[in-house]
Amino acid sequence: MAPPEWKNREQLWNAVETAEKTKDSRLAREFVVALPVELDKGSNISLLQNFIQKNFVDMGMCADFAIHDTDGHNPHAHILLTVRPLNENGTWQYKNRKRYLC
């Protein structure tokens, strides 16, 4: 489980950067996902949070997301995932090449 202070994205990504040893380390993976235009903002947020929880957080990853819909016709989200998973006590594990998509 992630430390509670990582709910602040600045603290999360500073911790990610601190965990890496080389200057060219991969810190995150980014995904862009389309959201249904038929759903309201609250429903899209709930849908996205459930998707992230089931597919990434439950596997030990930390996720940070932002939803964009500037013109009202293209709701989508940018998701950043940590490359290193966390173990049960909240410390970083080794990177692995596991596939995290369903």
Backbone atoms as SQL, in Angstrom:
CREATE TABLE atoms (id INTEGER PRIMARY KEY, chain TEXT, resi INTEGER, resn TEXT, atom TEXT, x REAL, y REAL, z REAL);
INSERT INTO atoms VALUES
  (1, 'A', 1, 'MET', 'N', 0.833, -1.175, 0.000),
  (2, 'A', 1, 'MET', 'CA', 0.000, 0.000, 0.000),
  (3, 'A', 1, 'MET', 'C', 0.886, 1.248, 0.000),
  (4, 'A', 2, 'ALA', 'N', 0.517, 2.201, -0.804),
  (5, 'A', 2, 'ALA', 'CA', 1.308, 3.421, -0.938),
  (6, 'A', 2, 'ALA', 'C', 1.168, 4.302, 0.301),
  (7, 'A', 3, 'PRO', 'N', 2.237, 4.994, 0.667),
  (8, 'A', 3, 'PRO', 'CA', 2.146, 5.933, 1.783),
  (9, 'A', 3, 'PRO', 'C', 1.107, 7.021, 1.494),
  (10, 'A', 4, 'PRO', 'N', 0.380, 7.473, 2.503),
  (11, 'A', 4, 'PRO', 'CA', -0.685, 8.460, 2.281),
  (12, 'A', 4, 'PRO', 'C', -0.199, 9.774, 1.675),
  (13, 'A', 5, 'GLU', 'N', 1.053, 10.153, 1.946),
  (14, 'A', 5, 'GLU', 'CA', 1.551, 11.418, 1.398),
  (15, 'A', 5, 'GLU', 'C', 1.687, 11.384, -0.125),
  (16, 'A', 6, 'TRP', 'N', 1.648, 10.196, -0.715),
  (17, 'A', 6, 'TRP', 'CA', 1.754, 10.093, -2.176),
  (18, 'A', 6, 'TRP', 'C', 0.452, 10.453, -2.878),
  (19, 'A', 7, 'LYS', 'N', -0.587, 10.778, -2.134),
  (20, 'A', 7, 'LYS', 'CA', -1.794, 11.319, -2.767),
  (21, 'A', 7, 'LYS', 'C', -1.483, 12.680, -3.385),
  (22, 'A', 8, 'ASN', 'N', -0.429, 13.312, -2.905),
  (23, 'A', 8, 'ASN', 'CA', 0.092, 14.538, -3.511),
  (24, 'A', 8, 'ASN', 'C', 1.014, 14.112, -4.652),
  (25, 'A', 9, 'ARG', 'N', 0.642, 14.454, -5.884),
  (26, 'A', 9, 'ARG', 'CA', 1.397, 13.949, -7.042),
  (27, 'A', 9, 'ARG', 'C', 2.848, 14.406, -7.047),
  (28, 'A', 10, 'GLU', 'N', 3.141, 15.577, -6.523),
  (29, 'A', 10, 'GLU', 'CA', 4.529, 16.038, -6.481),
  (30, 'A', 10, 'GLU', 'C', 5.366, 15.110, -5.605),
  (31, 'A', 11, 'GLN', 'N', 4.831, 14.747, -4.439),
  (32, 'A', 11, 'GLN', 'CA', 5.558, 13.851, -3.545),
  (33, 'A', 11, 'GLN', 'C', 5.697, 12.456, -4.146),
  (34, 'A', 12, 'LEU', 'N', 4.658, 11.980, -4.829),
  (35, 'A', 12, 'LEU', 'CA', 4.729, 10.669, -5.479),
  (36, 'A', 12, 'LEU', 'C', 5.858, 10.633, -6.494),
  (37, 'A', 13, 'TRP', 'N', 5.859, 11.589, -7.425),
  (38, 'A', 13, 'TRP', 'CA', 6.848, 11.530, -8.507),
  (39, 'A', 13, 'TRP', 'C', 8.254, 11.869, -8.024),
  (40, 'A', 14, 'ASN', 'N', 8.387, 12.648, -6.956),
  (41, 'A', 14, 'ASN', 'CA', 9.708, 12.849, -6.353),
  (42, 'A', 14, 'ASN', 'C', 10.217, 11.544, -5.751),
  (43, 'A', 15, 'ALA', 'N', 9.332, 10.769, -5.119),
  (44, 'A', 15, 'ALA', 'CA', 9.721, 9.472, -4.553),
  (45, 'A', 15, 'ALA', 'C', 10.114, 8.493, -5.654),
  (46, 'A', 16, 'VAL', 'N', 9.389, 8.521, -6.758),
  (47, 'A', 16, 'VAL', 'CA', 9.717, 7.656, -7.898),
  (48, 'A', 16, 'VAL', 'C', 11.110, 7.994, -8.411),
  (49, 'A', 17, 'GLU', 'N', 11.379, 9.281, -8.574),
  (50, 'A', 17, 'GLU', 'CA', 12.678, 9.707, -9.093),
  (51, 'A', 17, 'GLU', 'C', 13.811, 9.351, -8.134),
  (52, 'A', 18, 'THR', 'N', 13.569, 9.480, -6.848),
  (53, 'A', 18, 'THR', 'CA', 14.579, 9.158, -5.840),
  (54, 'A', 18, 'THR', 'C', 14.919, 7.666, -5.840),
  (55, 'A', 19, 'ALA', 'N', 13.958, 6.816, -6.161),
  (56, 'A', 19, 'ALA', 'CA', 14.174, 5.363, -6.139),
  (57, 'A', 19, 'ALA', 'C', 15.074, 4.885, -7.271),
  (58, 'A', 20, 'GLU', 'N', 15.224, 5.680, -8.300),
  (59, 'A', 20, 'GLU', 'CA', 16.023, 5.259, -9.454),
  (60, 'A', 20, 'GLU', 'C', 17.491, 5.609, -9.258),
  (61, 'A', 21, 'LYS', 'N', 18.352, 4.763, -9.791),
  (62, 'A', 21, 'LYS', 'CA', 19.788, 4.931, -9.586),
  (63, 'A', 21, 'LYS', 'C', 20.501, 5.570, -10.780),
  (64, 'A', 22, 'THR', 'N', 19.970, 5.415, -11.976),
  (65, 'A', 22, 'THR', 'CA', 20.646, 5.960, -13.151),
  (66, 'A', 22, 'THR', 'C', 19.887, 7.159, -13.695),
  (67, 'A', 23, 'LYS', 'N', 20.610, 8.050, -14.357),
  (68, 'A', 23, 'LYS', 'CA', 19.984, 9.284, -14.837),
  (69, 'A', 23, 'LYS', 'C', 19.037, 9.059, -16.005),
  (70, 'A', 24, 'ASP', 'N', 19.161, 7.922, -16.693),
  (71, 'A', 24, 'ASP', 'CA', 18.292, 7.659, -17.845),
  (72, 'A', 24, 'ASP', 'C', 17.222, 6.599, -17.545),
  (73, 'A', 25, 'SER', 'N', 16.885, 6.434, -16.284),
  (74, 'A', 25, 'SER', 'CA', 15.876, 5.445, -15.896),
  (75, 'A', 25, 'SER', 'C', 14.496, 5.829, -16.406),
  (76, 'A', 26, 'ARG', 'N', 13.719, 4.825, -16.721),
  (77, 'A', 26, 'ARG', 'CA', 12.312, 5.063, -17.053),
  (78, 'A', 26, 'ARG', 'C', 11.569, 5.218, -15.735),
  (79, 'A', 27, 'LEU', 'N', 10.854, 6.332, -15.600),
  (80, 'A', 27, 'LEU', 'CA', 10.154, 6.623, -14.352),
  (81, 'A', 27, 'LEU', 'C', 8.689, 6.236, -14.397),
  (82, 'A', 28, 'ALA', 'N', 8.095, 6.275, -15.589),
  (83, 'A', 28, 'ALA', 'CA', 6.649, 6.058, -15.686),
  (84, 'A', 28, 'ALA', 'C', 6.279, 5.513, -17.055),
  (85, 'A', 29, 'ARG', 'N', 5.080, 4.967, -17.105),
  (86, 'A', 29, 'ARG', 'CA', 4.435, 4.601, -18.370),
  (87, 'A', 29, 'ARG', 'C', 3.232, 5.513, -18.514),
  (88, 'A', 30, 'GLU', 'N', 2.963, 5.942, -19.744),
  (89, 'A', 30, 'GLU', 'CA', 1.803, 6.804, -19.970),
  (90, 'A', 30, 'GLU', 'C', 0.830, 6.118, -20.906),
  (91, 'A', 31, 'PHE', 'N', -0.449, 6.226, -20.566),
  (92, 'A', 31, 'PHE', 'CA', -1.531, 5.720, -21.401),
  (93, 'A', 31, 'PHE', 'C', -2.530, 6.845, -21.606),
  (94, 'A', 32, 'VAL', 'N', -3.106, 6.891, -22.768),
  (95, 'A', 32, 'VAL', 'CA', -4.213, 7.810, -23.029),
  (96, 'A', 32, 'VAL', 'C', -5.414, 6.937, -23.351),
  (97, 'A', 33, 'VAL', 'N', -6.506, 7.146, -22.638),
  (98, 'A', 33, 'VAL', 'CA', -7.710, 6.347, -22.857),
  (99, 'A', 33, 'VAL', 'C', -8.887, 7.261, -23.172),
  (100, 'A', 34, 'ALA', 'N', -9.689, 6.844, -24.122),
  (101, 'A', 34, 'ALA', 'CA', -10.904, 7.581, -24.467),
  (102, 'A', 34, 'ALA', 'C', -11.983, 7.262, -23.444),
  (103, 'A', 35, 'LEU', 'N', -12.799, 8.245, -23.146),
  (104, 'A', 35, 'LEU', 'CA', -13.920, 8.074, -22.226),
  (105, 'A', 35, 'LEU', 'C', -15.224, 8.283, -22.987),
  (106, 'A', 36, 'PRO', 'N', -16.285, 7.592, -22.595),
  (107, 'A', 36, 'PRO', 'CA', -17.557, 7.705, -23.317),
  (108, 'A', 36, 'PRO', 'C', -18.138, 9.118, -23.230),
  (109, 'A', 37, 'VAL', 'N', -18.422, 9.694, -24.363),
  (110, 'A', 37, 'VAL', 'CA', -19.009, 11.036, -24.412),
  (111, 'A', 37, 'VAL', 'C', -20.429, 11.028, -23.849),
  (112, 'A', 38, 'GLU', 'N', -21.068, 9.858, -23.841),
  (113, 'A', 38, 'GLU', 'CA', -22.451, 9.730, -23.357),
  (114, 'A', 38, 'GLU', 'C', -22.562, 9.856, -21.839),
  (115, 'A', 39, 'LEU', 'N', -21.454, 9.641, -21.126),
  (116, 'A', 39, 'LEU', 'CA', -21.481, 9.710, -19.661),
  (117, 'A', 39, 'LEU', 'C', -21.144, 11.112, -19.176),
  (118, 'A', 40, 'ASP', 'N', -21.684, 11.472, -18.016),
  (119, 'A', 40, 'ASP', 'CA', -21.334, 12.769, -17.437),
  (120, 'A', 40, 'ASP', 'C', -19.955, 12.671, -16.774),
  (121, 'A', 41, 'LYS', 'N', -19.437, 13.807, -16.361),
  (122, 'A', 41, 'LYS', 'CA', -18.087, 13.867, -15.802),
  (123, 'A', 41, 'LYS', 'C', -17.922, 12.943, -14.595),
  (124, 'A', 42, 'GLY', 'N', -18.886, 12.960, -13.682),
  (125, 'A', 42, 'GLY', 'CA', -18.801, 12.117, -12.491),
  (126, 'A', 42, 'GLY', 'C', -18.769, 10.635, -12.815),
  (127, 'A', 43, 'SER', 'N', -19.580, 10.227, -13.787),
  (128, 'A', 43, 'SER', 'CA', -19.602, 8.815, -14.195),
  (129, 'A', 43, 'SER', 'C', -18.295, 8.420, -14.859),
  (130, 'A', 44, 'ASN', 'N', -17.723, 9.319, -15.669),
  (131, 'A', 44, 'ASN', 'CA', -16.439, 9.026, -16.305),
  (132, 'A', 44, 'ASN', 'C', -15.323, 8.915, -15.278),
  (133, 'A', 45, 'ILE', 'N', -15.349, 9.767, -14.265),
  (134, 'A', 45, 'ILE', 'CA', -14.337, 9.685, -13.208),
  (135, 'A', 45, 'ILE', 'C', -14.450, 8.351, -12.481),
  (136, 'A', 46, 'SER', 'N', -15.658, 7.950, -12.139),
  (137, 'A', 46, 'SER', 'CA', -15.880, 6.676, -11.458),
  (138, 'A', 46, 'SER', 'C', -15.436, 5.501, -12.327),
  (139, 'A', 47, 'LEU', 'N', -15.797, 5.536, -13.599),
  (140, 'A', 47, 'LEU', 'CA', -15.400, 4.490, -14.544),
  (141, 'A', 47, 'LEU', 'C', -13.883, 4.385, -14.623),
  (142, 'A', 48, 'LEU', 'N', -13.221, 5.535, -14.737),
  (143, 'A', 48, 'LEU', 'CA', -11.766, 5.565, -14.846),
  (144, 'A', 48, 'LEU', 'C', -11.104, 5.067, -13.561),
  (145, 'A', 49, 'GLN', 'N', -11.586, 5.507, -12.411),
  (146, 'A', 49, 'GLN', 'CA', -11.008, 5.064, -11.145),
  (147, 'A', 49, 'GLN', 'C', -11.145, 3.554, -10.965),
  (148, 'A', 50, 'ASN', 'N', -12.287, 2.998, -11.326),
  (149, 'A', 50, 'ASN', 'CA', -12.479, 1.548, -11.231),
  (150, 'A', 50, 'ASN', 'C', -11.542, 0.807, -12.175),
  (151, 'A', 51, 'PHE', 'N', -11.377, 1.321, -13.397),
  (152, 'A', 51, 'PHE', 'CA', -10.468, 0.713, -14.374),
  (153, 'A', 51, 'PHE', 'C', -9.033, 0.721, -13.852),
  (154, 'A', 52, 'ILE', 'N', -8.594, 1.863, -13.347),
  (155, 'A', 52, 'ILE', 'CA', -7.227, 1.986, -12.839),
  (156, 'A', 52, 'ILE', 'C', -7.019, 1.078, -11.630),
  (157, 'A', 53, 'GLN', 'N', -7.977, 1.042, -10.724),
  (158, 'A', 53, 'GLN', 'CA', -7.862, 0.200, -9.532),
  (159, 'A', 53, 'GLN', 'C', -7.711, -1.268, -9.916),
  (160, 'A', 54, 'LYS', 'N', -8.603, -1.749, -10.768),
  (161, 'A', 54, 'LYS', 'CA', -8.622, -3.168, -11.137),
  (162, 'A', 54, 'LYS', 'C', -7.390, -3.582, -11.938),
  (163, 'A', 55, 'ASN', 'N', -6.971, -2.749, -12.868),
  (164, 'A', 55, 'ASN', 'CA', -5.922, -3.146, -13.802),
  (165, 'A', 55, 'ASN', 'C', -4.511, -2.760, -13.395),
  (166, 'A', 56, 'PHE', 'N', -4.362, -1.804, -12.481),
  (167, 'A', 56, 'PHE', 'CA', -3.016, -1.342, -12.143),
  (168, 'A', 56, 'PHE', 'C', -2.750, -1.290, -10.639),
  (169, 'A', 57, 'VAL', 'N', -3.584, -0.608, -9.894),
  (170, 'A', 57, 'VAL', 'CA', -3.339, -0.440, -8.457),
  (171, 'A', 57, 'VAL', 'C', -3.390, -1.783, -7.737),
  (172, 'A', 58, 'ASP', 'N', -4.344, -2.629, -8.087),
  (173, 'A', 58, 'ASP', 'CA', -4.428, -3.954, -7.464),
  (174, 'A', 58, 'ASP', 'C', -3.206, -4.815, -7.773),
  (175, 'A', 59, 'MET', 'N', -2.419, -4.420, -8.766),
  (176, 'A', 59, 'MET', 'CA', -1.196, -5.146, -9.122),
  (177, 'A', 59, 'MET', 'C', 0.042, -4.482, -8.529),
  (178, 'A', 60, 'GLY', 'N', -0.170, -3.483, -7.659),
  (179, 'A', 60, 'GLY', 'CA', 0.944, -2.855, -6.963),
  (180, 'A', 60, 'GLY', 'C', 1.445, -1.559, -7.568),
  (181, 'A', 61, 'MET', 'N', 0.851, -1.096, -8.650),
  (182, 'A', 61, 'MET', 'CA', 1.321, 0.126, -9.291),
  (183, 'A', 61, 'MET', 'C', 0.665, 1.352, -8.653),
  (184, 'A', 62, 'CYS', 'N', 1.334, 2.488, -8.736),
  (185, 'A', 62, 'CYS', 'CA', 0.744, 3.774, -8.356),
  (186, 'A', 62, 'CYS', 'C', 0.323, 4.464, -9.643),
  (187, 'A', 63, 'ALA', 'N', -0.805, 5.132, -9.612),
  (188, 'A', 63, 'ALA', 'CA', -1.335, 5.782, -10.812),
  (189, 'A', 63, 'ALA', 'C', -1.675, 7.239, -10.527),
  (190, 'A', 64, 'ASP', 'N', -1.463, 8.055, -11.540),
  (191, 'A', 64, 'ASP', 'CA', -1.796, 9.480, -11.506),
  (192, 'A', 64, 'ASP', 'C', -2.536, 9.753, -12.807),
  (193, 'A', 65, 'PHE', 'N', -3.676, 10.430, -12.740),
  (194, 'A', 65, 'PHE', 'CA', -4.417, 10.657, -13.984),
  (195, 'A', 65, 'PHE', 'C', -4.975, 12.065, -14.059),
  (196, 'A', 66, 'ALA', 'N', -5.221, 12.494, -15.285),
  (197, 'A', 66, 'ALA', 'CA', -5.865, 13.787, -15.554),
  (198, 'A', 66, 'ALA', 'C', -6.873, 13.568, -16.668),
  (199, 'A', 67, 'ILE', 'N', -8.059, 14.142, -16.500),
  (200, 'A', 67, 'ILE', 'CA', -9.109, 14.031, -17.515),
  (201, 'A', 67, 'ILE', 'C', -9.183, 15.342, -18.286),
  (202, 'A', 68, 'HIS', 'N', -9.253, 15.229, -19.604),
  (203, 'A', 68, 'HIS', 'CA', -9.379, 16.397, -20.480),
  (204, 'A', 68, 'HIS', 'C', -10.629, 16.253, -21.335),
  (205, 'A', 69, 'ASP', 'N', -11.320, 17.353, -21.529),
  (206, 'A', 69, 'ASP', 'CA', -12.469, 17.405, -22.441),
  (207, 'A', 69, 'ASP', 'C', -12.706, 18.867, -22.800),
  (208, 'A', 70, 'THR', 'N', -11.765, 19.446, -23.529),
  (209, 'A', 70, 'THR', 'CA', -11.803, 20.884, -23.784),
  (210, 'A', 70, 'THR', 'C', -12.965, 21.315, -24.663),
  (211, 'A', 71, 'ASP', 'N', -13.337, 20.500, -25.639),
  (212, 'A', 71, 'ASP', 'CA', -14.403, 20.920, -26.556),
  (213, 'A', 71, 'ASP', 'C', -15.739, 20.240, -26.278),
  (214, 'A', 72, 'GLY', 'N', -15.793, 19.364, -25.287),
  (215, 'A', 72, 'GLY', 'CA', -17.036, 18.677, -24.961),
  (216, 'A', 72, 'GLY', 'C', -17.356, 17.502, -25.855),
  (217, 'A', 73, 'HIS', 'N', -16.452, 17.169, -26.769),
  (218, 'A', 73, 'HIS', 'CA', -16.707, 16.077, -27.711),
  (219, 'A', 73, 'HIS', 'C', -15.630, 15.000, -27.689),
  (220, 'A', 74, 'ASN', 'N', -14.611, 15.171, -26.867),
  (221, 'A', 74, 'ASN', 'CA', -13.510, 14.212, -26.859),
  (222, 'A', 74, 'ASN', 'C', -12.990, 13.990, -25.434),
  (223, 'A', 75, 'PRO', 'N', -13.833, 13.458, -24.544),
  (224, 'A', 75, 'PRO', 'CA', -13.326, 13.210, -23.194),
  (225, 'A', 75, 'PRO', 'C', -12.293, 12.084, -23.218),
  (226, 'A', 76, 'HIS', 'N', -11.164, 12.335, -22.587),
  (227, 'A', 76, 'HIS', 'CA', -10.108, 11.329, -22.522),
  (228, 'A', 76, 'HIS', 'C', -9.286, 11.569, -21.263),
  (229, 'A', 77, 'ALA', 'N', -8.513, 10.565, -20.896),
  (230, 'A', 77, 'ALA', 'CA', -7.689, 10.664, -19.695),
  (231, 'A', 77, 'ALA', 'C', -6.259, 10.276, -20.017),
  (232, 'A', 78, 'HIS', 'N', -5.345, 10.965, -19.378),
  (233, 'A', 78, 'HIS', 'CA', -3.927, 10.622, -19.429),
  (234, 'A', 78, 'HIS', 'C', -3.613, 9.938, -18.102),
  (235, 'A', 79, 'ILE', 'N', -3.067, 8.737, -18.177),
  (236, 'A', 79, 'ILE', 'CA', -2.741, 7.961, -16.976),
  (237, 'A', 79, 'ILE', 'C', -1.232, 7.759, -16.931),
  (238, 'A', 80, 'LEU', 'N', -0.614, 8.129, -15.827),
  (239, 'A', 80, 'LEU', 'CA', 0.797, 7.843, -15.592),
  (240, 'A', 80, 'LEU', 'C', 0.878, 6.746, -14.543),
  (241, 'A', 81, 'LEU', 'N', 1.661, 5.718, -14.843),
  (242, 'A', 81, 'LEU', 'CA', 1.851, 4.600, -13.915),
  (243, 'A', 81, 'LEU', 'C', 3.309, 4.497, -13.527),
  (244, 'A', 82, 'THR', 'N', 3.549, 4.167, -12.284),
  (245, 'A', 82, 'THR', 'CA', 4.916, 3.899, -11.872),
  (246, 'A', 82, 'THR', 'C', 5.406, 2.639, -12.573),
  (247, 'A', 83, 'VAL', 'N', 6.681, 2.597, -12.877),
  (248, 'A', 83, 'VAL', 'CA', 7.261, 1.410, -13.505),
  (249, 'A', 83, 'VAL', 'C', 7.528, 0.342, -12.450),
  (250, 'A', 84, 'ARG', 'N', 7.928, 0.768, -11.273),
  (251, 'A', 84, 'ARG', 'CA', 8.169, -0.177, -10.174),
  (252, 'A', 84, 'ARG', 'C', 6.878, -0.394, -9.385),
  (253, 'A', 85, 'PRO', 'N', 6.527, -1.640, -9.124),
  (254, 'A', 85, 'PRO', 'CA', 5.384, -1.890, -8.237),
  (255, 'A', 85, 'PRO', 'C', 5.806, -1.725, -6.776),
  (256, 'A', 86, 'LEU', 'N', 4.827, -1.603, -5.920),
  (257, 'A', 86, 'LEU', 'CA', 5.069, -1.540, -4.476),
  (258, 'A', 86, 'LEU', 'C', 4.776, -2.894, -3.854),
  (259, 'A', 87, 'ASN', 'N', 5.504, -3.228, -2.784),
  (260, 'A', 87, 'ASN', 'CA', 5.145, -4.441, -2.051),
  (261, 'A', 87, 'ASN', 'C', 4.164, -4.077, -0.945),
  (262, 'A', 88, 'GLU', 'N', 3.793, -5.042, -0.124),
  (263, 'A', 88, 'GLU', 'CA', 2.753, -4.851, 0.888),
  (264, 'A', 88, 'GLU', 'C', 3.096, -3.785, 1.921),
  (265, 'A', 89, 'ASN', 'N', 4.389, -3.584, 2.189),
  (266, 'A', 89, 'ASN', 'CA', 4.763, -2.589, 3.204),
  (267, 'A', 89, 'ASN', 'C', 5.081, -1.221, 2.608),
  (268, 'A', 90, 'GLY', 'N', 4.791, -1.022, 1.320),
  (269, 'A', 90, 'GLY', 'CA', 4.929, 0.294, 0.704),
  (270, 'A', 90, 'GLY', 'C', 6.313, 0.654, 0.214),
  (271, 'A', 91, 'THR', 'N', 7.183, -0.345, 0.041),
  (272, 'A', 91, 'THR', 'CA', 8.501, -0.065, -0.527),
  (273, 'A', 91, 'THR', 'C', 8.554, -0.568, -1.965),
  (274, 'A', 92, 'TRP', 'N', 9.434, 0.052, -2.736),
  (275, 'A', 92, 'TRP', 'CA', 9.527, -0.278, -4.159),
  (276, 'A', 92, 'TRP', 'C', 10.094, -1.671, -4.373),
  (277, 'A', 93, 'GLN', 'N', 9.529, -2.387, -5.307),
  (278, 'A', 93, 'GLN', 'CA', 10.058, -3.676, -5.738),
  (279, 'A', 93, 'GLN', 'C', 10.945, -3.443, -6.956),
  (280, 'A', 94, 'TYR', 'N', 11.552, -4.517, -7.436),
  (281, 'A', 94, 'TYR', 'CA', 12.338, -4.429, -8.661),
  (282, 'A', 94, 'TYR', 'C', 11.416, -4.240, -9.848),
  (283, 'A', 95, 'LYS', 'N', 11.933, -3.575, -10.854),
  (284, 'A', 95, 'LYS', 'CA', 11.177, -3.446, -12.100),
  (285, 'A', 95, 'LYS', 'C', 11.061, -4.832, -12.716),
  (286, 'A', 96, 'ASN', 'N', 9.961, -5.057, -13.392),
  (287, 'A', 96, 'ASN', 'CA', 9.821, -6.312, -14.118),
  (288, 'A', 96, 'ASN', 'C', 9.187, -6.031, -15.469),
  (289, 'A', 97, 'ARG', 'N', 9.179, -6.995, -16.301),
  (290, 'A', 97, 'ARG', 'CA', 8.648, -6.817, -17.645),
  (291, 'A', 97, 'ARG', 'C', 7.264, -7.418, -17.785),
  (292, 'A', 98, 'LYS', 'N', 6.567, -7.519, -16.692),
  (293, 'A', 98, 'LYS', 'CA', 5.213, -8.042, -16.691),
  (294, 'A', 98, 'LYS', 'C', 4.302, -7.165, -17.531),
  (295, 'A', 99, 'ARG', 'N', 3.318, -7.758, -18.146),
  (296, 'A', 99, 'ARG', 'CA', 2.321, -6.977, -18.887),
  (297, 'A', 99, 'ARG', 'C', 1.197, -6.615, -17.942),
  (298, 'A', 100, 'TYR', 'N', 0.827, -5.351, -17.909),
  (299, 'A', 100, 'TYR', 'CA', -0.189, -4.889, -16.979),
  (300, 'A', 100, 'TYR', 'C', -1.513, -4.580, -17.648),
  (301, 'A', 101, 'LEU', 'N', -1.609, -4.780, -18.934),
  (302, 'A', 101, 'LEU', 'CA', -2.876, -4.534, -19.614),
  (303, 'A', 101, 'LEU', 'C', -3.686, -5.806, -19.645),
  (304, 'A', 102, 'CYS', 'N', -5.009, -5.666, -19.605),
  (305, 'A', 102, 'CYS', 'CA', -5.869, -6.846, -19.620),
  (306, 'A', 102, 'CYS', 'C', -5.952, -7.433, -21.014);
